[in-house]
Amino acid sequence: MEKVRVHYSCDSAEVSNTTSAIRSKFAEEDWSADLILSKILADIAVEHPILEQAIEAVHGNTLKANVRAEDEKAGKDYICLKNFIKANLSVPEANIREAAVEAWKLLVSHNPKLDQQNYARQIELSNSFITNLKSPTFKPLIDLLIGVPERVEKFTASTASLEAAYKKMATTKSEKMDLPAPSTQKNKIRSIINNRLMTYLEGAVDALPEKYEATYKAICESIEINNEKARARQTLKESQKEKEPEEDIA
């Protein structure tokens, strides 16, 4: 039997993907009767989320970029909503103008420049504004305004997206100090898979092939998929080094 192991050149994401595939495969059946295997899987279940969090923490710049992008959308939706309310102040229908006046007063009371506040304050003001817009007092007035109900829904959705992105960034930032480096955690999981899980499964397949062989083969395939990606990347790096021109020696 050819021994399959997670390749040393697999990066953190590839080890995480391999681990996800392994956990998904074992979740298809009940292995609780196998105490040794259950312990190995339990250890993987503890360590894998730590790797995922460590990877996410390293990509903090991506999370910041996501918040900025969502902030831009929410800001544009707020300005659009503000302009629609303002436009309704000038329509010929008196009932619409009166409703627009009340809506405008509400907007001003929540800071007409709320889109220029820091993220936390902007989200707080926006949610308060949205809650009031949809309250029994103001919703009948908002429904009278031309084009405004649609803009309220757009602003509600973009504010929710901004809040979710901001919370994710804040949570990751608070957890970052307690997390190991992704490379350290990757090696820990790779060791569990290679030295404990695969070694155990190879013996189990020899002893009870009818019970373990199908699962073992599926695990091997999952490992090889990510191994191939790692090997291909390594080969590309080596070929690029070979193509680099040598510096002239003066």
NUKOLMAR-119653 format. One line per field, with one value per residue: x, z, y of N, C-alpha, C in turn. Coordinates in Angstrom, 2 decimals. Layout:
% NUKOLMAR-119653
n_px: c(X,...)
n_pz: c(Z,...)
n_py: c(Y,...)
ca_px: c(X,...)
ca_pz: c(Z,...)
ca_py: c(Y,...)
c_px: c(X,...)
c_pz: c(Z,...)
c_py: c(Y,...)
This chain:
% NUKOLMAR-119653
n_px: c(0.84,0.67,1.92,0.19,0.59,0.12,1.62,4.76,5.06,2.57,0.48,-0.99,-3.72,-4.23,-3.75,-5.79,-8.01,-7.73,-8.09,-10.74,-12.05,-11.42,-12.71,-15.35,-15.77,-15.52,-17.67,-19.81,-20.38,-20.91,-18.42,-17.98,-17.64,-15.07,-12.61,-9.99,-9.73,-11.78,-10.72,-8.56,-9.91,-11.36,-9.33,-8.43,-10.72,-10.65,-8.30,-8.51,-10.42,-8.90,-6.77,-8.19,-9.09,-6.64,-5.62,-7.50,-7.05,-4.52,-5.15,-6.13,-6.00,-7.54,-10.05,-10.34,-10.44,-12.84,-14.63,-14.28,-15.26,-17.96,-18.71,-18.53,-20.62,-22.85,-22.67,-23.17,-25.78,-27.07,-26.73,-28.15,-30.73,-31.15,-31.17,-33.45,-35.48,-35.20,-35.87,-38.58,-39.56,-40.20,-42.31,-45.54,-47.81,-49.44,-49.73,-47.67,-45.44,-45.64,-45.24,-42.65,-41.30,-41.44,-40.00,-37.53,-36.86,-36.51,-34.30,-32.34,-32.18,-30.75,-28.21,-27.18,-24.84,-24.07,-22.82,-20.20,-19.07,-17.15,-16.85,-18.27,-19.93,-21.34,-22.76,-24.34,-25.92,-27.15,-28.66,-30.45,-31.78,-32.96,-34.64,-36.48,-37.51,-39.00,-40.87,-44.19,-44.98,-43.60,-43.50,-45.98,-45.82,-43.42,-44.11,-45.67,-43.94,-42.25,-40.39,-38.89,-39.41,-38.18,-35.53,-35.05,-35.07,-32.83,-30.82,-31.10,-30.29,-27.59,-26.49,-26.74,-24.96,-22.57,-22.38,-22.09,-19.63,-17.96,-18.19,-17.07,-14.43,-13.69,-13.99,-12.11,-9.79,-9.70,-9.26,-6.86,-4.40,-4.27,-3.85,-2.02,0.68,-0.32,1.32,2.52,0.30,-0.66,1.36,1.06,-1.45,-0.97,0.87,-0.73,-2.51,-0.74,0.98,-0.62,-3.44,-3.34,-1.48,-2.79,-5.12,-4.06,-3.25,-5.76,-7.14,-5.77,-6.51,-9.37,-10.64,-13.17,-14.56,-13.02,-11.68,-12.91,-13.39,-10.78,-9.55,-10.95,-10.09,-7.37,-7.51,-8.48,-6.35,-4.34,-5.30,-4.87,-2.15,-1.15,-1.61,0.15,2.62,2.69,2.85,5.32,7.02,6.70,7.83,10.49,11.17,10.98,13.06,15.21,15.09,15.80,17.99,21.55,23.46,25.73,29.16,31.27)
n_pz: c(0.00,-0.99,0.74,1.64,2.25,3.69,1.84,2.50,1.43,1.22,1.66,4.26,3.67,1.93,3.57,5.38,3.68,2.96,5.47,5.99,4.03,4.92,7.44,6.62,5.18,7.16,8.69,7.45,8.39,11.40,13.67,16.28,17.72,17.30,19.24,19.20,16.67,16.96,18.91,17.56,15.51,17.08,18.12,15.77,15.17,17.14,16.58,13.93,13.58,14.82,13.09,10.88,11.92,12.42,9.84,8.83,10.47,9.68,7.24,7.70,6.39,4.16,5.32,6.29,3.87,2.92,4.73,4.12,1.50,1.90,3.47,1.66,-0.10,1.66,2.35,-0.11,-0.56,1.57,0.96,-1.42,-0.49,1.16,-0.76,-2.22,-0.31,0.08,-2.47,-2.51,-1.00,-2.69,-4.34,-5.99,-4.60,-1.59,0.64,0.30,0.41,3.06,4.42,3.61,4.88,7.58,7.42,6.69,8.96,10.73,9.59,9.91,12.68,13.20,12.50,9.69,8.40,8.86,7.42,7.42,9.79,12.24,11.84,13.85,15.06,12.83,12.07,14.34,14.34,11.83,12.10,14.09,12.75,10.64,12.09,13.11,10.71,9.88,11.79,13.35,13.48,11.50,9.13,7.58,6.56,5.12,3.15,1.52,0.09,-2.94,-4.48,-2.19,-0.29,-1.56,-1.52,1.19,1.79,0.34,1.69,4.21,3.71,2.86,5.12,6.96,5.80,6.05,8.86,9.47,8.22,9.64,12.27,11.91,11.29,13.68,15.55,14.65,15.00,17.80,18.55,17.47,18.87,20.47,18.87,17.17,14.73,11.32,9.91,11.94,13.15,10.97,10.54,12.85,12.52,10.17,11.10,12.84,11.00,9.23,10.90,12.79,12.02,9.28,9.56,11.39,9.93,7.81,9.04,9.96,7.59,6.58,8.49,8.62,5.88,4.64,6.20,6.43,4.06,1.85,2.87,3.54,0.99,-0.13,1.54,0.92,-1.74,-1.39,-0.03,-1.98,-3.97,-2.99,-2.52,-5.12,-6.02,-4.39,-5.16,-7.84,-7.58,-6.31,-8.27,-10.26,-9.02,-8.82,-11.52,-12.33,-10.91,-12.19,-14.62,-14.09,-14.92,-14.59,-12.60,-13.92,-13.27,-12.11)
n_py: c(-1.20,2.12,4.85,7.74,11.12,14.40,16.86,18.47,21.00,22.12,24.92,27.00,27.36,25.24,23.01,23.48,23.19,20.50,19.34,20.08,18.56,15.97,15.93,16.25,13.90,11.88,12.59,11.52,9.02,7.04,6.87,6.36,4.01,3.25,3.95,4.94,6.17,8.03,9.70,10.84,12.22,13.98,15.58,16.78,18.21,20.13,21.57,22.45,24.68,26.66,27.00,28.02,30.46,31.68,31.98,33.75,35.94,36.79,37.77,40.30,42.77,42.36,42.14,44.74,46.09,45.09,46.24,48.95,48.96,48.22,50.36,52.44,51.78,51.93,54.61,55.89,55.01,56.25,59.00,59.08,58.42,60.64,62.69,61.99,62.34,65.08,66.02,65.49,67.53,69.53,68.89,69.29,68.31,68.80,67.07,65.26,66.94,67.80,65.40,64.91,66.99,66.20,63.83,64.84,66.35,64.25,63.00,65.02,65.07,62.81,63.36,64.81,64.33,61.72,59.75,60.45,59.88,57.92,54.31,52.81,54.76,55.67,53.36,53.02,55.41,55.13,52.74,53.55,55.61,54.16,52.44,54.30,55.32,53.16,52.89,52.88,55.52,56.98,55.41,55.43,58.02,57.96,56.14,57.69,59.25,59.95,57.51,57.09,54.90,52.67,53.47,53.51,50.78,49.95,51.34,50.20,47.55,47.89,49.06,46.98,45.15,46.58,46.68,43.95,43.36,45.07,44.08,41.57,42.22,43.51,41.45,39.57,41.06,41.32,38.71,38.07,38.33,36.10,33.96,31.34,31.49,31.01,29.18,27.70,26.45,25.09,23.17,21.70,20.49,19.09,17.26,15.74,14.58,13.20,11.62,10.40,10.01,8.96,6.91,5.27,4.62,3.14,0.76,-0.03,-0.49,-2.69,-4.57,-4.51,-4.21,-4.01,-2.23,0.11,0.76,2.17,4.72,5.43,5.54,7.68,9.74,9.77,10.63,13.23,14.38,14.19,15.89,18.50,18.26,18.11,20.70,22.09,20.98,21.74,24.51,24.69,23.64,25.58,27.83,26.97,26.71,29.34,30.48,29.33,30.59,33.16,35.79,35.74,37.99,40.35,40.16,42.54)
ca_px: c(0.00,1.43,1.57,-0.18,0.74,0.00,2.96,5.34,4.98,1.19,0.37,-2.00,-5.06,-4.33,-3.91,-7.14,-8.95,-7.60,-8.71,-12.19,-12.49,-11.32,-13.78,-16.63,-15.87,-15.77,-18.98,-20.83,-20.66,-20.70,-17.18,-17.83,-17.23,-13.61,-12.18,-8.72,-10.05,-12.61,-9.82,-7.80,-10.84,-11.69,-8.18,-8.48,-11.86,-10.23,-7.21,-8.85,-10.95,-7.82,-6.07,-9.04,-9.06,-5.30,-5.55,-8.35,-6.41,-3.42,-5.75,-6.84,-6.10,-8.69,-11.25,-10.43,-10.88,-14.26,-15.36,-14.25,-16.16,-19.33,-18.93,-18.77,-21.98,-23.81,-22.61,-23.86,-27.21,-27.56,-26.80,-29.26,-31.96,-31.26,-31.55,-34.84,-36.34,-35.09,-36.61,-40.01,-39.94,-40.56,-43.39,-46.73,-48.82,-49.21,-49.58,-46.33,-44.49,-45.71,-44.59,-41.21,-40.79,-41.25,-38.90,-36.29,-36.57,-36.00,-32.95,-31.45,-32.02,-29.80,-26.95,-27.23,-23.53,-23.75,-21.94,-18.83,-18.65,-16.40,-17.70,-19.17,-20.94,-22.16,-23.66,-25.30,-26.86,-27.91,-29.67,-31.48,-32.53,-33.76,-35.70,-37.50,-38.15,-39.91,-41.77,-45.59,-45.14,-43.03,-43.66,-47.06,-45.34,-42.40,-44.80,-46.24,-42.88,-41.93,-39.08,-38.18,-39.45,-37.17,-34.21,-34.93,-34.70,-31.44,-29.98,-31.18,-29.46,-26.16,-26.08,-26.59,-23.71,-21.47,-22.29,-21.56,-18.21,-17.27,-18.14,-16.12,-13.09,-13.45,-13.85,-10.83,-8.74,-9.64,-8.79,-5.59,-3.28,-4.28,-3.77,-0.69,0.89,-0.92,2.31,2.69,-0.90,-0.70,2.28,0.48,-2.52,-0.34,1.46,-1.81,-3.01,0.28,1.59,-1.61,-4.62,-3.04,-0.82,-3.83,-6.01,-3.37,-3.37,-7.18,-7.50,-5.22,-7.26,-10.80,-10.80,-14.58,-15.05,-12.21,-10.97,-13.56,-13.12,-9.34,-9.27,-11.50,-9.19,-6.15,-7.81,-8.57,-4.98,-3.59,-5.78,-4.14,-0.72,-0.84,-1.55,1.39,3.75,2.68,3.36,6.74,7.69,6.68,8.83,11.82,11.42,11.18,14.40,16.16,15.02,16.30,19.32,22.60,23.99,27.10,30.16,32.16)
ca_pz: c(0.00,-1.07,1.82,1.21,3.34,3.32,1.41,3.36,0.79,1.24,2.48,5.32,3.08,1.38,4.72,5.90,2.74,3.12,6.75,5.81,3.26,5.81,8.44,5.93,4.84,8.36,9.22,6.74,9.13,12.85,14.00,17.74,18.27,17.18,20.21,18.78,15.56,17.49,19.61,16.53,14.86,18.06,18.16,14.53,15.28,18.02,15.99,12.62,13.67,15.20,11.83,10.07,12.53,12.23,8.44,8.68,11.18,8.84,6.12,8.26,5.39,3.32,6.09,6.28,2.53,2.84,5.49,3.33,0.35,2.40,3.93,0.46,-0.57,2.61,2.23,-1.34,-0.36,2.48,0.21,-2.37,0.30,1.59,-1.92,-2.57,0.66,-0.21,-3.70,-2.20,-0.38,-3.74,-5.21,-5.87,-3.69,-0.23,1.61,0.11,0.94,4.53,4.85,3.37,5.94,8.79,7.16,6.70,10.36,11.32,9.06,10.55,14.09,13.26,11.95,8.23,7.90,9.56,6.58,7.60,11.14,12.28,11.52,14.95,15.21,11.62,12.15,15.42,13.86,10.70,12.60,14.78,11.70,9.94,13.01,13.14,9.39,9.73,12.95,13.04,13.36,10.27,7.92,6.71,5.89,4.16,2.04,0.64,-0.64,-4.25,-4.60,-0.91,0.32,-2.18,-1.06,2.59,1.78,-0.13,2.79,5.26,3.31,2.84,6.51,7.56,5.27,6.69,10.25,9.49,7.87,10.74,13.40,11.58,11.43,15.10,16.23,14.25,15.63,19.23,18.75,16.78,19.79,21.12,17.86,16.67,13.31,10.48,9.57,13.12,13.31,9.80,10.79,13.93,11.94,9.21,11.89,13.31,9.86,8.68,11.86,13.59,11.27,8.13,10.07,11.98,8.88,7.03,9.81,10.01,6.27,6.51,9.39,8.29,4.64,4.32,7.01,6.37,2.79,1.02,3.51,3.41,-0.39,-0.31,2.25,0.10,-2.91,-0.93,0.27,-3.23,-4.71,-2.50,-2.73,-6.51,-6.10,-3.73,-5.99,-9.04,-7.18,-6.03,-9.56,-10.93,-8.36,-9.18,-12.93,-12.42,-10.42,-13.22,-15.73,-13.69,-15.48,-13.61,-12.61,-14.42,-12.24,-12.59)
ca_py: c(0.00,3.36,5.76,9.09,12.08,15.80,17.29,19.52,22.32,22.64,26.11,26.92,27.21,23.88,22.10,23.70,22.58,19.05,18.99,20.20,17.39,14.81,16.00,16.03,12.48,11.10,12.97,10.76,7.78,7.07,6.16,6.44,2.72,3.20,4.96,5.56,7.07,9.12,10.65,11.57,13.15,15.02,16.50,17.56,19.14,21.23,22.34,23.01,26.05,27.58,27.30,28.89,31.79,32.24,32.40,34.93,37.06,37.26,38.50,41.45,43.84,42.04,42.49,46.20,46.49,44.76,47.27,50.19,48.79,48.26,51.73,53.26,51.47,52.49,56.07,56.28,54.78,57.29,60.26,58.93,58.53,62.04,63.49,61.69,63.04,66.51,66.29,65.45,68.81,70.49,68.40,70.14,67.76,69.29,65.98,64.69,67.92,67.77,64.15,65.09,67.87,65.39,62.89,65.61,66.64,63.01,62.83,66.00,64.71,61.70,63.87,64.75,63.88,60.48,58.95,60.92,59.51,56.67,53.17,52.45,55.81,55.66,52.21,53.31,56.43,54.58,51.80,54.33,56.30,53.15,52.01,55.35,55.39,52.03,52.87,53.22,56.97,57.54,54.60,55.93,59.23,57.54,55.47,58.73,59.94,59.37,56.87,56.98,53.56,51.81,53.90,53.08,49.36,49.87,51.82,49.18,46.40,48.24,49.28,45.65,44.59,47.31,46.25,42.58,43.43,45.75,43.15,40.51,42.80,43.77,40.16,39.01,41.87,41.02,37.34,37.87,38.22,34.79,32.91,31.02,31.81,29.97,28.14,26.84,25.65,24.20,22.05,20.89,19.66,18.17,16.18,14.87,13.82,12.30,10.69,9.69,9.56,8.10,5.70,4.42,4.12,2.10,-0.48,-0.41,-1.03,-4.05,-5.46,-4.53,-3.44,-3.78,-1.12,1.33,1.01,3.19,6.02,5.68,5.95,9.03,10.65,9.85,11.47,14.62,14.83,14.33,17.06,19.67,18.02,18.45,22.17,22.51,20.56,22.58,25.82,24.54,23.48,26.88,28.68,26.49,27.04,30.79,30.76,28.91,31.53,34.47,36.02,35.96,39.35,40.49,40.41,43.62)
c_px: c(0.88,0.96,1.33,-0.10,0.52,1.40,3.46,5.19,3.55,1.14,-0.79,-3.40,-5.26,-4.48,-5.30,-8.19,-8.92,-8.30,-10.23,-12.75,-12.46,-12.45,-15.15,-16.84,-16.20,-17.14,-20.12,-21.23,-20.42,-19.48,-16.95,-17.37,-15.71,-13.03,-10.90,-8.97,-10.86,-11.75,-9.03,-8.69,-11.23,-10.57,-8.13,-9.58,-11.53,-9.24,-7.59,-9.44,-9.88,-7.02,-6.88,-9.03,-7.71,-5.11,-6.32,-7.71,-5.27,-3.93,-6.59,-7.00,-7.27,-9.98,-11.44,-10.94,-12.37,-15.11,-15.41,-15.22,-17.62,-19.69,-19.23,-20.19,-23.03,-23.84,-23.35,-25.37,-27.82,-27.73,-27.96,-30.60,-32.19,-31.73,-33.00,-35.80,-36.36,-35.90,-38.11,-40.49,-40.47,-41.69,-44.65,-47.77,-48.50,-48.97,-48.19,-45.27,-44.46,-45.03,-43.08,-40.57,-40.51,-40.09,-37.56,-35.89,-35.96,-34.56,-31.96,-31.18,-31.03,-28.45,-26.95,-25.91,-23.11,-22.80,-20.48,-18.29,-17.76,-17.38,-18.73,-20.29,-21.88,-23.19,-24.75,-26.36,-27.75,-29.01,-30.80,-32.39,-33.47,-34.92,-36.83,-38.24,-39.22,-40.90,-43.20,-45.81,-44.71,-43.28,-44.80,-46.64,-44.32,-43.05,-45.43,-45.19,-42.48,-40.50,-38.37,-38.25,-38.39,-35.77,-33.98,-34.48,-33.26,-30.48,-29.96,-30.25,-27.97,-25.64,-25.87,-25.29,-22.50,-21.28,-21.69,-20.06,-17.40,-17.13,-17.12,-14.69,-12.74,-13.21,-12.49,-9.67,-8.58,-9.08,-7.35,-4.43,-3.18,-4.06,-2.31,-0.54,0.27,0.05,2.53,1.50,-1.05,0.16,1.75,-0.58,-1.94,0.29,0.40,-2.31,-1.99,0.70,0.59,-2.76,-4.26,-2.35,-1.84,-4.72,-5.36,-3.43,-4.80,-7.64,-6.98,-6.04,-8.72,-11.06,-12.25,-15.14,-14.31,-11.72,-11.58,-13.28,-11.66,-9.00,-9.77,-10.62,-7.91,-6.36,-7.87,-7.19,-4.22,-4.03,-5.01,-2.64,-0.31,-0.73,-0.24,2.61,3.85,3.24,4.86,7.54,7.78,7.73,10.24,12.16,11.66,12.57,15.45,16.22,15.57,17.72,20.34,23.12,25.42,28.05,31.16,33.62)
c_pz: c(0.00,0.02,1.28,2.43,2.81,3.04,2.25,2.77,0.71,2.14,3.47,4.77,2.54,2.49,5.31,5.00,2.84,4.40,6.68,5.08,4.11,6.82,7.82,5.61,6.07,8.97,8.56,7.47,10.62,13.19,15.52,18.37,18.21,18.05,19.80,17.67,16.05,18.19,18.60,15.86,15.79,18.15,16.91,14.61,16.18,17.30,14.68,12.70,14.04,13.96,10.98,10.61,12.33,10.80,8.25,9.34,10.36,7.68,6.61,7.27,4.46,4.02,6.13,4.94,2.36,3.57,4.71,2.15,0.78,2.89,2.75,-0.08,0.34,2.53,1.01,-1.20,0.56,1.74,-0.78,-1.65,0.72,0.43,-2.35,-1.61,0.37,-1.45,-3.45,-1.49,-1.40,-4.65,-5.01,-4.87,-2.24,0.77,1.52,0.67,2.47,5.10,4.70,4.44,7.21,8.62,7.22,8.13,11.05,10.87,9.77,12.00,14.28,12.65,10.42,7.60,8.60,8.76,6.73,9.00,11.10,12.14,12.61,15.10,14.01,11.67,13.20,14.95,12.74,11.17,13.34,13.77,10.98,10.81,13.05,11.81,9.24,10.90,12.54,12.85,11.99,9.01,7.03,5.95,4.80,2.93,1.07,-0.28,-1.90,-4.25,-3.29,-0.30,-0.25,-1.68,0.41,2.65,1.33,1.00,3.95,4.95,3.37,4.25,7.22,7.09,5.88,8.13,10.36,9.21,9.01,11.95,13.16,11.75,12.90,15.87,15.93,14.91,17.10,19.51,18.27,17.73,20.42,20.14,17.48,15.22,12.48,10.15,10.73,13.29,12.16,10.05,11.88,13.38,10.95,9.94,12.39,12.18,9.41,9.67,12.68,12.74,10.17,8.57,10.65,10.90,8.05,7.74,9.85,8.69,6.12,7.34,8.99,7.02,4.31,5.08,6.71,4.97,1.97,1.57,3.35,2.01,-0.66,0.36,1.45,-1.11,-2.52,-0.64,-1.01,-4.05,-4.29,-2.60,-4.14,-6.70,-5.52,-4.58,-7.24,-8.72,-6.94,-7.32,-10.31,-10.33,-8.77,-10.62,-13.12,-11.94,-11.48,-14.37,-15.38,-14.22,-14.37,-13.73,-13.13,-13.28,-12.77,-12.42)
c_py: c(1.25,4.32,7.17,10.01,13.50,16.33,18.46,20.92,22.87,23.88,25.97,26.68,25.80,22.84,22.25,23.06,21.06,18.59,19.07,18.98,16.12,14.79,15.74,14.56,11.64,11.41,12.19,9.48,7.98,6.21,6.10,5.13,2.53,4.31,5.67,6.58,8.27,10.17,11.48,12.62,14.28,16.05,17.37,18.61,20.33,22.15,23.03,24.42,27.08,27.97,28.25,30.32,32.46,32.74,33.69,36.15,37.65,38.09,39.68,42.59,43.62,42.41,44.00,46.70,46.21,45.80,48.57,50.12,48.88,49.67,52.65,53.04,52.11,54.01,56.58,56.11,55.82,58.62,60.23,59.08,59.97,62.92,63.24,62.39,64.53,66.89,66.33,66.72,69.80,70.01,69.25,69.63,68.14,68.17,65.33,65.63,67.89,66.52,64.27,65.98,67.07,64.40,63.61,65.98,65.42,62.79,63.76,65.63,63.56,62.08,63.72,64.33,62.58,59.60,59.35,60.60,58.26,55.50,52.89,53.47,55.85,54.54,52.46,54.31,55.89,53.64,52.52,55.04,55.33,52.68,53.02,55.47,54.31,51.92,53.23,54.71,57.48,56.72,55.07,57.19,58.88,56.91,56.46,59.34,59.19,58.82,56.60,55.58,52.61,52.16,53.53,51.62,49.17,50.26,50.83,48.02,46.73,48.52,47.95,44.99,45.26,46.84,44.86,42.58,44.05,44.81,42.04,41.00,43.00,42.48,39.54,39.75,41.53,39.63,37.13,37.62,36.84,33.65,32.62,31.48,30.69,28.84,27.17,25.90,24.67,22.96,21.13,19.96,18.66,16.99,15.21,13.98,12.78,11.22,9.89,9.13,8.57,6.81,4.73,3.81,3.02,0.76,-0.97,-1.02,-2.45,-5.03,-5.61,-3.70,-3.11,-2.58,0.19,1.71,2.14,4.59,6.39,6.18,7.36,10.07,10.85,10.76,12.94,15.20,15.10,15.54,18.31,19.50,18.42,19.97,22.68,22.17,21.44,23.96,25.77,24.41,24.80,27.81,28.28,26.83,28.52,31.18,30.43,29.90,32.91,34.66,36.26,37.38,39.35,40.81,41.42,43.23)
